[in-house]
Amino acid sequence: MLTRKQDSLQGCLIGLACGDAVGTTLEFCPRHRIKQGVQDMVGGGKFRLAAGKWTDDTSMALCLAESLLSSKGFNLNNQLEYYCRWAFEGYNSSLSYGFGLGQTTVYSLCHFRRTGQAITTPTKDGNGALMRLAPIAIFYHNNLTQCIHYAEQSVKATHLSADCFSANRYFAEVLYRIFQGENDKDRLFTHLQPYAWSKAMERLFNLEFKSKNSDEISSSGYVIDTLEAAIWAFYHSDNFEQTILNAANLGEDADTVAAVAGQIAGAFYGLSHIPEQWKQRLFQYKRILTIANQLIINAPLDLTE
């Protein structure tokens, strides 16, 4: 029988993939054009995916997970090698080729392929690093300092932006708190570790998501919008399924908002509370679960105590 923590850790990665697979239906769909909204994992969308198939969010998360495992820890260049295999060869894709890449990610991977080095100049504030964070949080779930540090470092593969660093740091600590047993949604988002947060994070520290309605939430690809939208979807729901539907039905960058929401809701409610029909439909469910388990088993111990 799973412990509560194992259920939470597994749920974080499976939740990401489920959110991605549900959200793809309305990806790039302007909100004013959404009439009925999505109510299930049905596929379709811009990429015309079969139900249960996922996009770049899950592909990059799996690449990150495999890098952590094969390198026995954090190795930025190795992560970039995995991302390039996905982007240019279709590795870890739900199709036979890499798809769904954002412009910043394309630029960063092309730079690495050409130079063998990660980018060193600032990029746009996209959500490409936030969407794939789960493996870092799972692998480093025994130590808050490592969890936060490597969440920040993982941004450097594709994004160099103060907002991206802040978003990853914030989200890593929230996930860490859930893994350690925090089950109060109001305490979850208060009294985070001190840091030179970017100014755009003020809306999150002011807890504006608590009182906003959907019309006041932006689901764009801007990283702080994505983070706020995902937390809004989670905060205003009582279960995993409703969190994902709340996120996906915001439209625009729906798959990524739902993938981020899936990480937090999957961790909070656990794998056991993700709908069975979604798990059965999810492409490569057993493989993703195996990868989650490997991250848990190989997680570094906290030797600071």
Buried (B, 14 or more C-beta within 10 A) or exposed (E): EEEEBBBBBBBBBBBBBBBBBBBBBBBBBEBEEBEEBBEBBBBBBBBEBEBBBBBBBBBBBBBBBBBBBEBEBBBBEBBBBBBBBBBBEBBBBBBEEBBBBBEBBBBBBBBBBEEEEBBEEEBBBBBBBBBBBBBBBBBBBBBBEBBBBBBBBBBBBBBBBBBBBBBBBBBBBBBBBBBEEBEEBEEBBEEBEEBEBBEBBEBBEEBBBEEBEBEEBBBBBBBBBBBBBBBBBBBBBEBBBBBBBBBBBBBBBBBBBBBBBBBBBBBBBBBBBBBEEBBEBBBBBEEBBEBBBBBBEEBEEEEEE
